[in-house]
Amino acid sequence: MSTTPARPRVAIQTEDFDLSAEVAALRAGDGAVGAVTTFIGTVRDRHAGQPDPDSASVSAMELEHYPGMTERAIEAMIDEALRRFDIRAARVVHRVGPLAIGDQIVLVAVSSMHRGESFQACEFLMDWLKSEAPFWKKETTAEGARWVDARVSDERALARWGIASTNASPAGTP
Amino acid sequence: MTIQIRYFASLREALGAGETLVLEPGAPALTVGALRDRLIARGDAYAEALARGRALRAALNQTMCAETAEIADGAEVAFFPPVTGG
């Protein structure tokens, strides 16, 4: 990396974020960038395990995090992405606090010279964040609020990158 | 020896945000798993929220850790459910 990031690489915030502004800031001053890959996660009105997958069951969401640890964990993930992939820069924005259906939750943005590396690094960061960054989602449904269960499929997604996680695994771990 | 304990998400709702635990002088080194057992032994809400049948995760000084990790004086130990961000 020849450029110094103008801003922190990780932001945990209650406010919304602007994709165009984030991409512009990520690319700013780096003429070697030829590709930017972004991922945005949003609040859904239904969840995978509900009886009728075609109906809305979730009306709101709230996110909690571990201040300090969350930032450090994602910083370490970005360091690893920079080691593994030929990328120029990366930025992660994750919202916390109360969110409404359709709201943006998370942004992962990666710049690189060529598209392949930023596509891969973006997915790598998102897969790792899902199982190893300390965030917790609480959904509001007609039956009340409930904490969202971790998914084993997220661990399998992370395992593709050679990283083992026991986040969603049942008792006895770690 | 002093340990700062923190809880998050459903554990925070059950047990509060955390506490400072002061151990007797000369107490043997404690692992994260032994601390969990010590808290479980309090019974009631602790026994239920930290029960061995539950999938919980732990962090030592803000890094994910195994229960075999040894706690040093002044450490921060956190217990929480599996993470679900993104």
Interface residues (C-beta under 8 A of the other chain):
Chain A: G41 L63 E64 H65 Y66 G68 M69 R72 A73 H94 I105 V106 M126 L129 K130 S131 E132 A133 P134 F135 W136 K137 K138 W147 V148 D149 A150 N167 A168 S169 P170 A171 G172 T173 P174
Chain B: R6 F8 A9 S10 R12 R52 G53 R54 A55 R57 A58 A59 Q62 T63 M64 C65 A66 E67 A78 F80 P81 P82 V83 T84 G85 G86
